[in-house]
Amino acid sequence: MFLPITNLLDGLDVTAIPLSRKRELHQLSDYINYSLQHHNKTQLTFICTHNSRRSHLCQIWAQIAARYYQIGDIHCYSGGTETTAVYPRIIKTLQKQGVEITKKNKQENPKYYIEYSEIMPPIKAFSKLFDDEENPSQQFGAIMTCDHASENCPVVPGAEKRISITYLDPKISDGTPEQKVIYQERSLQIATEMKYVFSQVTPNKLQSD
Protein backbone atom coordinates (compact mmCIF):
# COMPACT_ATOMS: atom_id res chain seq x y z
CA MET A 1 0.00 0.00 0.00
CA PHE A 2 1.21 3.52 -0.72
CA LEU A 3 3.08 4.87 2.30
CA PRO A 4 1.07 8.13 2.67
CA ILE A 5 -2.15 6.11 2.92
CA THR A 6 -0.64 3.69 5.43
CA ASN A 7 0.59 6.61 7.51
CA LEU A 8 -2.83 8.27 7.37
CA LEU A 9 -4.62 5.11 8.49
CA ASP A 10 -2.05 4.50 11.23
CA GLY A 11 -2.94 7.89 12.66
CA LEU A 12 -6.73 7.50 12.66
CA ASP A 13 -8.11 7.05 16.19
CA VAL A 14 -10.95 4.52 16.17
CA THR A 15 -11.34 4.87 19.95
CA ALA A 16 -12.93 8.29 19.32
CA ILE A 17 -15.93 6.66 17.60
CA PRO A 18 -18.94 6.80 19.98
CA LEU A 19 -20.23 3.48 21.31
CA SER A 20 -23.64 4.03 19.70
CA ARG A 21 -21.97 4.49 16.32
CA LYS A 22 -19.81 1.41 16.82
CA ARG A 23 -22.99 -0.61 17.30
CA GLU A 24 -24.15 0.55 13.87
CA LEU A 25 -20.78 -0.28 12.35
CA HIS A 26 -20.85 -3.77 13.89
CA GLN A 27 -23.75 -4.59 11.57
CA LEU A 28 -21.32 -4.24 8.69
CA SER A 29 -18.38 -6.09 10.26
CA ASP A 30 -20.75 -8.89 11.30
CA TYR A 31 -22.00 -9.22 7.72
CA ILE A 32 -18.44 -9.25 6.37
CA ASN A 33 -17.51 -12.05 8.77
CA TYR A 34 -20.66 -13.97 7.82
CA SER A 35 -20.01 -13.58 4.10
CA LEU A 36 -16.36 -14.61 4.35
CA GLN A 37 -17.40 -17.68 6.32
CA HIS A 38 -20.25 -18.74 4.03
CA HIS A 39 -19.10 -17.50 0.60
CA ASN A 40 -15.31 -17.21 1.03
CA LYS A 41 -15.65 -13.61 -0.17
CA THR A 42 -17.52 -10.42 0.63
CA GLN A 43 -19.23 -8.08 -1.83
CA LEU A 44 -20.34 -4.67 -0.55
CA THR A 45 -22.33 -2.08 -2.49
CA PHE A 46 -22.46 1.38 -0.90
CA ILE A 47 -25.54 3.32 -2.00
CA CYS A 48 -26.52 6.99 -1.89
CA THR A 49 -28.86 8.99 -4.09
CA HIS A 50 -26.49 10.32 -6.77
CA ASN A 51 -23.41 8.10 -6.32
CA SER A 52 -21.30 11.25 -6.40
CA ARG A 53 -19.87 11.78 -2.91
CA ARG A 54 -20.51 9.64 0.18
CA SER A 55 -20.99 6.28 -1.51
CA HIS A 56 -17.69 6.67 -3.37
CA LEU A 57 -15.83 7.66 -0.22
CA CYS A 58 -17.25 4.59 1.52
CA GLN A 59 -16.42 2.25 -1.36
CA ILE A 60 -12.87 3.52 -1.65
CA TRP A 61 -12.04 3.64 2.06
CA ALA A 62 -13.62 0.24 2.68
CA GLN A 63 -11.49 -1.32 -0.04
CA ILE A 64 -8.40 0.42 1.31
CA ALA A 65 -9.16 -0.62 4.91
CA ALA A 66 -9.50 -4.24 3.83
CA ARG A 67 -6.07 -3.99 2.26
CA TYR A 68 -4.67 -2.22 5.32
CA TYR A 69 -5.63 -5.23 7.45
CA GLN A 70 -4.57 -7.63 4.67
CA ILE A 71 -8.05 -9.12 4.44
CA GLY A 72 -8.54 -10.95 1.15
CA ASP A 73 -11.62 -11.51 -1.00
CA ILE A 74 -13.24 -8.15 -0.22
CA HIS A 75 -14.87 -6.49 -3.23
CA CYS A 76 -16.37 -3.02 -2.77
CA TYR A 77 -18.75 -1.23 -5.13
CA SER A 78 -21.01 1.80 -5.12
CA GLY A 79 -24.16 3.00 -6.84
CA GLY A 80 -27.07 5.39 -6.63
CA THR A 81 -30.78 5.66 -7.21
CA GLU A 82 -29.84 8.24 -9.89
CA THR A 83 -26.65 8.87 -11.88
CA THR A 84 -24.71 12.12 -12.04
CA ALA A 85 -20.89 12.16 -11.78
CA VAL A 86 -18.23 11.86 -9.13
CA TYR A 87 -18.03 15.33 -7.64
CA PRO A 88 -14.62 16.91 -8.40
CA ARG A 89 -13.95 17.87 -4.77
CA ILE A 90 -14.09 14.16 -3.87
CA ILE A 91 -11.23 13.53 -6.30
CA LYS A 92 -9.17 16.44 -4.95
CA THR A 93 -9.77 15.36 -1.36
CA LEU A 94 -8.65 11.78 -1.96
CA GLN A 95 -5.56 12.96 -3.84
CA LYS A 96 -4.60 15.17 -0.89
CA GLN A 97 -4.93 12.11 1.37
CA GLY A 98 -2.48 9.99 -0.61
CA VAL A 99 -4.56 8.25 -3.28
CA GLU A 100 -3.36 8.37 -6.89
CA ILE A 101 -6.13 9.05 -9.41
CA THR A 102 -6.21 8.90 -13.20
CA LYS A 103 -9.11 10.34 -15.20
CA LYS A 104 -9.77 7.90 -18.04
CA ASN A 105 -12.11 9.99 -20.21
CA LYS A 106 -13.66 13.45 -20.53
CA GLN A 107 -17.33 12.52 -20.58
CA GLU A 108 -19.96 14.24 -18.43
CA ASN A 109 -19.74 11.24 -16.11
CA PRO A 110 -16.01 10.47 -16.32
CA LYS A 111 -14.44 7.24 -15.13
CA TYR A 112 -11.56 7.46 -12.68
CA TYR A 113 -9.01 4.83 -11.70
CA ILE A 114 -8.22 5.03 -8.00
CA GLU A 115 -4.84 3.55 -7.04
CA TYR A 116 -3.77 2.91 -3.45
CA SER A 117 -1.36 -0.03 -3.69
CA GLU A 118 1.55 -1.15 -5.83
CA ILE A 119 0.05 -4.59 -6.45
CA MET A 120 -3.74 -4.28 -6.13
CA PRO A 121 -5.91 -3.38 -9.15
CA PRO A 122 -7.28 0.16 -9.22
CA ILE A 123 -10.78 0.95 -8.04
CA LYS A 124 -13.03 2.16 -10.86
CA ALA A 125 -15.03 5.21 -9.84
CA PHE A 126 -17.91 6.69 -11.80
CA SER A 127 -21.56 7.46 -11.08
CA LYS A 128 -23.91 4.54 -11.75
CA LEU A 129 -27.15 3.00 -10.56
CA PHE A 130 -26.83 0.52 -7.72
CA ASP A 131 -27.96 -2.29 -10.03
CA ASP A 132 -25.47 -1.40 -12.78
CA GLU A 133 -23.82 -4.38 -14.49
CA GLU A 134 -20.51 -3.38 -12.85
CA ASN A 135 -22.03 -4.19 -9.45
CA PRO A 136 -22.97 -7.58 -7.96
CA SER A 137 -26.53 -8.81 -8.43
CA GLN A 138 -26.59 -11.42 -5.67
CA GLN A 139 -24.79 -12.41 -2.46
CA PHE A 140 -23.84 -8.86 -1.51
CA GLY A 141 -24.43 -6.44 1.33
CA ALA A 142 -26.17 -3.15 0.53
CA ILE A 143 -25.03 -0.27 2.72
CA MET A 144 -27.19 2.84 2.59
CA THR A 145 -24.98 5.89 3.16
CA CYS A 146 -27.60 8.65 3.05
CA ASP A 147 -31.05 9.07 4.58
CA HIS A 148 -32.73 9.82 1.25
CA ALA A 149 -31.58 6.57 -0.35
CA SER A 150 -32.35 4.64 2.83
CA GLU A 151 -35.92 5.95 2.88
CA ASN A 152 -36.57 5.66 -0.86
CA CYS A 153 -34.88 2.33 -1.50
CA PRO A 154 -36.30 0.01 1.19
CA VAL A 155 -35.53 -3.13 -0.83
CA VAL A 156 -32.33 -3.76 -2.79
CA PRO A 157 -32.90 -6.74 -5.12
CA GLY A 158 -30.34 -9.51 -4.66
CA ALA A 159 -28.89 -8.13 -1.43
CA GLU A 160 -28.38 -10.60 1.40
CA LYS A 161 -28.27 -7.80 3.94
CA ARG A 162 -29.37 -4.18 3.91
CA ILE A 163 -27.54 -1.95 6.39
CA SER A 164 -28.02 1.75 7.07
CA ILE A 165 -24.81 3.65 7.92
CA THR A 166 -25.50 7.23 6.97
CA TYR A 167 -23.27 10.30 6.77
CA LEU A 168 -23.92 14.03 6.58
CA ASP A 169 -23.62 15.25 3.00
CA PRO A 170 -20.50 17.37 2.43
CA LYS A 171 -22.47 19.00 -0.39
CA ILE A 172 -23.84 21.44 2.20
CA SER A 173 -20.46 23.20 2.06
CA ASP A 174 -20.33 23.60 -1.73
CA GLY A 175 -19.70 27.20 -2.71
CA THR A 176 -18.55 28.20 0.78
CA PRO A 177 -15.08 28.90 2.22
CA GLU A 178 -15.49 25.78 4.40
CA GLN A 179 -15.83 23.37 1.47
CA LYS A 180 -12.28 22.04 1.48
CA VAL A 181 -12.28 21.41 5.23
CA ILE A 182 -15.73 19.80 5.27
CA TYR A 183 -14.83 17.35 2.50
CA GLN A 184 -11.58 16.46 4.25
CA GLU A 185 -13.43 15.89 7.52
CA ARG A 186 -16.07 13.69 5.93
CA SER A 187 -13.46 11.63 4.10
CA LEU A 188 -11.46 11.13 7.30
CA GLN A 189 -14.60 10.23 9.25
CA ILE A 190 -15.44 7.55 6.72
CA ALA A 191 -11.84 6.32 6.61
CA THR A 192 -11.80 6.05 10.41
CA GLU A 193 -15.06 4.14 10.52
CA MET A 194 -14.06 1.76 7.74
CA LYS A 195 -10.79 1.17 9.60
CA TYR A 196 -12.83 0.23 12.66
CA VAL A 197 -15.16 -2.03 10.67
CA PHE A 198 -12.31 -4.05 9.22
CA SER A 199 -10.48 -4.19 12.55
CA GLN A 200 -13.43 -6.32 13.67
CA VAL A 201 -13.15 -8.77 10.77
CA THR A 202 -11.51 -12.18 11.04
CA PRO A 203 -9.01 -11.94 8.21
CA ASN A 204 -8.25 -14.12 5.23
CA LYS A 205 -4.69 -12.85 4.96
CA LEU A 206 -3.33 -11.38 1.74
CA GLN A 207 0.27 -10.94 0.72
CA SER A 208 1.52 -7.58 1.98
CA ASP A 209 2.87 -4.94 -0.41
N, C-alpha and C positions, 0 to 999 in steps of 0.2 A: 504494500500500500504506500502511496506517496507520503513522504515524511511530514509535510505540513498538515495533512489530514490526520495522521496518527497523533501528532502533537496536539492538535485541536481536541480530538476525542479523549486523549489522556487527561486533558485539563477540565473536561466537563464534569461537574459535580452532581451525580445522580442522587446524593443524599438530600439535596435541596428540593427534590420533588415531593409535594405534599402526599401524605398517606392516602388520602381520598383519591388522588390522581393515580397513584400507584395501583390502587385496586382496579381502576379502569384499564390501565396498561396491562395488568395481569391477564385480562381477557385475551389479549393478543398473544402474550408469551405462552399462555396455556394452549391456545390453538396451534401455535407453531410447534410446540412439543407434541401435541396430539398428531398433527399432520406428519411430522418426521417419523413418529412411531408407526403410524398406520400406512403411510404412503411412501416413506423413505425420501420425501421431499416436501417442501412447503411453497405454495403459490399464494401471493398476497396481492390484491388489487385495491389500491387506495383511491377513493372516489370523492370528488367534490363537484360542484355544479359545472364549472367551466374547464376543469382540468388545466388550469393556468398558473396556479400558485401553490396552495397548500398540499394538494395531492401529489404534485411533483416533488416538493420538498420531502414529503413522507416517503415516497417511493425511493428517492435517491439516498436519503439518510438511512432508511431501513436496509437497503442493499449494502451500503458502506458499513453499517454496524454489524451486519452478519459477517462481513469480511474481517472486520476488526477483531471479532471473537473467533475467527477461523471456523465458522459454522458453514458446512457445505449444504448444497441442494436447497438453497433459498433463492426464490425467483420473485422479484418484486415488479409490480406493474402499476399503472394509474389510468384513470379515465374519468369522464364526466357525464352528466346528463345532457350537456350541450358541448359543442366544440368551439374553441376560439383560437388561442395560441398561447404558448408559454410566455408569460409576461417578462419583458426584457430585464427588469430589476431582479428577478429570480436568477437569471443567468449571471448578472454582475455580482450578486451576493455570493453565489456558490464559487465563482472564480476567486473572489476575495478570501474565501475560506479554504482554498487549496485545491479545488477541483479544476481539472483541465477540460475545456469545452470547445468543441468544433461545431460550427454551424454548417450543415451539409447542403442546404439549398436556400434560396431567397424567396420562397413562397410566402403567402400571407400567414400560413401556419407552418413555419419552418421546422425541420427536424434537426435536433442537436444530438451529438454524441458526447456523453458525459464520462470522462475517464478519471479513475481514482486509484488505480493499481497498475503495476507494470505487467501483470500477467492475466488479469481478469478482463473479460470483454467489456466494452463500453456499454453504458446504459443509454438506450434510445429515448429521447424526450421530445414529445410533440403532443399537442392537444388532440384528444380522441374520445369517443364514447366509451363507456365502461365495458360495453360488449363488443368492442372492436376486435377484428380478427387477430390483432397483435396480442390480445389479452387471453387468459385462460377462460374456458367455457364451462369447466367442471372441476371439482376437487380444489377449490380455492377459498380463501377467506376474503370477504369484502369488508373493508374498513372505511367507514364514512367519516370524512375529515371536516365536514362543515354541516351546520344545522339544517340548511336549506336542502341539501342532498339527502340528509338523514330523514327529514320529514317527507320529502317528495319521492323517495325511492325506497319504500318500505320492504320491497322484495327484490333481491338481486338474483335473477335466474342462474342456476348452476352453482351458486355459492353454498359451501358446507356450513359456513358460519358468517353471520353479519354482526359486525362490531362497530360501535359508535365511539370514536375518539376524535373529538372536534377541537378546532383551533380558531382563535380570532383571526379574521381576515386582514392581512397586512395592507390590502387595498385601501383601507380607511386612511392610510397616510399618503396615498398617491397625490402628487401635486403640492405637497407640503414640505417644509424644511426638514421634517422628521422622517421622511420616507426612508432614507438610507439606514438610519438607526433601527426603525421599526422592522424592516425586512431582515436585517442582521439578527435582531432579537428573536424574531419568529423562527428563522432558520436554526439558530442555536438552541431554542427551546425544543424544536422537533428533533434535532440531533441528540440532545441530552435524553429525551424520552425514548428514542429508538435505541440508544446505547443501553438504557435501563432494561428495555424489553428483551434485548438479546443477551443481556447479562443473566437473565432468568431462564435461558434456553439450554437444554442439555445438548452439547454440541456433537455434530458429526464433523470431525476435524478435517480441515483443508490443509494443503501445503501452504506454508507462509511465504510471503514475497517481500 
